[in-house]
């Protein structure tokens, strides 16, 4: 779901995945554990979602597509996390 900045409180159990057009994108830590080996693509499509998200009045809904990381992508991530 998409909320105006400051209207949805995040905490230590949330993982910041990055930004989408300047908006922060979070996932719960438990979801992240499940999806951490997965490339996620956030898309927008016509249709109506079933939430209180900001996209609802525009006749749009969010859609997340997923695929497992390739071996090269996994190696890149492992290398990047070793550098922390």
C-alpha positions as CSV (number, residue, x, y, z in Angstrom):
1,X,0.0,0.0,0.0
2,X,1.1,3.6,-0.6
3,X,0.7,6.2,2.1
4,X,1.6,9.9,2.3
5,X,5.0,10.2,4.1
6,X,4.6,10.2,7.8
7,X,1.1,8.6,7.8
8,X,2.3,5.0,8.2
9,X,4.7,4.4,11.0
10,X,7.6,2.0,10.4
11,X,9.6,0.4,13.2
12,X,12.5,-2.0,13.9
13,X,10.5,-4.9,12.4
14,X,10.4,-3.2,8.9
15,X,13.1,-3.4,6.3
16,X,13.7,-0.5,3.9
17,X,14.2,-2.0,0.4
18,X,14.8,1.3,-1.4
19,X,13.0,4.0,-3.1
20,X,10.4,4.2,-5.9
21,X,10.2,7.6,-7.5
22,X,11.5,9.2,-4.3
23,X,9.1,7.2,-2.1
24,X,10.6,4.8,0.5
25,X,9.6,1.2,0.0
26,X,9.4,-1.1,3.1
27,X,8.6,-4.7,3.9
28,X,8.2,-6.4,7.2
29,X,11.3,-8.3,8.4
30,X,9.4,-11.6,8.3
31,X,8.4,-11.0,4.7
32,X,11.9,-10.0,3.9
33,X,13.3,-13.3,5.3
34,X,11.0,-15.1,2.9
35,X,11.7,-12.9,-0.2
36,X,15.3,-12.0,0.3
37,X,16.5,-14.3,-2.5
38,X,14.0,-12.8,-4.9
39,X,14.1,-9.9,-7.4
40,X,10.9,-7.9,-6.9
41,X,9.4,-5.5,-9.6
42,X,6.8,-3.0,-8.5
43,X,4.4,-2.2,-11.3
44,X,1.2,-0.3,-11.6
45,X,-1.8,-1.5,-13.7
46,X,-5.4,-0.6,-14.4
47,X,-7.8,-2.0,-11.9
48,X,-8.9,-1.5,-8.4
49,X,-7.0,-2.8,-5.4
50,X,-8.7,-3.8,-2.2
51,X,-7.0,-1.5,0.3
52,X,-6.8,2.0,1.6
53,X,-3.8,2.8,-0.6
54,X,-3.4,6.2,-2.4
55,X,-3.6,4.5,-5.8
56,X,-7.3,3.5,-5.3
57,X,-9.0,6.8,-6.5
58,X,-7.0,6.7,-9.8
59,X,-8.4,3.4,-11.0
60,X,-4.9,1.8,-10.6
61,X,-3.5,-0.9,-8.5
62,X,0.0,-2.0,-7.6
63,X,1.3,-5.3,-8.8
64,X,4.5,-7.0,-7.7
65,X,6.2,-9.5,-10.0
66,X,8.9,-11.8,-8.6
67,X,11.7,-14.1,-9.8
68,X,14.5,-15.8,-8.0
69,X,17.9,-14.1,-8.2
70,X,20.3,-15.5,-10.7
71,X,23.6,-17.0,-9.5
72,X,25.4,-13.9,-10.5
73,X,23.0,-11.6,-8.7
74,X,23.3,-13.7,-5.6
75,X,27.1,-13.6,-5.7
76,X,26.9,-9.8,-6.2
77,X,24.6,-9.5,-3.1
78,X,26.9,-11.7,-1.0
79,X,29.9,-9.6,-2.1
80,X,28.1,-6.3,-1.3
81,X,27.0,-7.5,2.2
82,X,30.5,-8.6,3.1
83,X,31.6,-5.0,2.6
84,X,29.3,-3.7,5.3
